[in-house]
Amino acid sequence: MPIGISFFTFQALSYTVDVYRGTVKAEKSLIDFTAYVSMFPQLIAGPIVRYTTVISELHKREITFDGFAKGSMRFLRGLFKKVLIADTIGMMWSNISADISSLSVAAAWLGVTGFTLQLFFDFSAYSDMAIGMGRMLGFYFDENFNYPLTAVSITDFWRRWHISLSSWFRDYVYIPLGGNRGGTWRHIRNLLIVWSLTGLWHGASWNFILWGMYYGVLLILEKYVWGKVWKRMPRVIRHILTLLLVVVGFEFFVFDDFGTMTQYLSVMFGLSGHRLFDSFFVWQVSNFWSVLLTAALLATPLVSRLREKFDAKAGNRLAKMGNVSVSAGYIVLFILCVAAIVNHSYSPFLYFRF
């Protein structure tokens, strides 16, 4: 399949539908239209950019030193998340998934949690790099992630994870089908259609369809069964339960063989007679605890909030010193990333396959 087909297909479809609806006027320049559909920074793995987002910048944009600098720093943050976080956690997941038959329950949960973190940092890293490259070229792309692992419900999770995809399906499939209008059963039908298509978008494999249906069912249950009870629970409990549901969901996502998927699930929930803990689990934690802790911190807005508070309280002199320190930090990160790339084997972005 052509690289990036799902992204440039969806961009072309959204343009076509928007022109049909009269939301935008048809582009008269073939060069500008082609530039939109095949825009280099985000072509391979998103985010899905709407024509309405970049129409003015396609025709006239300004490339500034400040914008280029900010874009470069955003790109380097993405490079750091990919090379030093996602790829390192990916090593742990490879170790754990290599022999499922000997896993303990704790190791199985550690593995799929690690894959969830790997996928988040891998994909959000590419989005950061795409947004950064776009900014360097004078384009302003919308954010694709908003700390999804801090979500307190499945609905909240999908408002924060792969925002460009979920909003695309909302605007071009869910709402045209009728959305939540027309009664309960039609709403349920619409949700199942949308989430079946969302799963199929990720790949022509039954595990992706199962993954999509899993979220469709969860959203239906959240809306019509346990929603009111859920909202009354303490926020921390809702957050923990949401993370558990998300982690289990990505177990469906990662295994395309149903036998392996079922075997791993049975180990996770203690149905295979495996031990609760073992030395292998302890070894993995002792080797990867630092990157797991770093990932857990960076998955929250804590660092960015601390930076904002520092900028708000610091005087001009402190602000300049802080900027110098930040710039030096980015240089160090860049050197570390290059060293890691040279040292490790080729590790493509996970979303290149979708």
HUSUL-V723331 format. One line per field, one symbol per residue. ss: DSSP state (2 for helix, 1 for strand, 0 for the rest). burial: 1 if it has 16 or more other C-alpha atoms within 10 Angstrom, else 0. A space follows every 50 residues. Layout:
ss->???
burial->???
//
This chain:
ss->00002222222222222222200000000222222220022200000000 22222222200000222222222222222222222222222222222002 22002222222222222222222222222222222200000000000222 00022222220022222222222222200000022222222222222222 22000222222222222222222200222222002222222222222222 22220002222222222200000000002222222222222222222200 02222222222220022222222222222222222222222220000002 2220
burial->00011111011101100100000000000000100111101111111111 10011001000000001101111111111111111111110110011000 01111111111111111111111111111111111111111101111111 11111011111111110111011100101100000011011111111111 11000111111111110111010000000100000001111110011111 11110000001001111101000101000110011000001100100110 00000000001000000000010000000100110010000000000010 0001
//
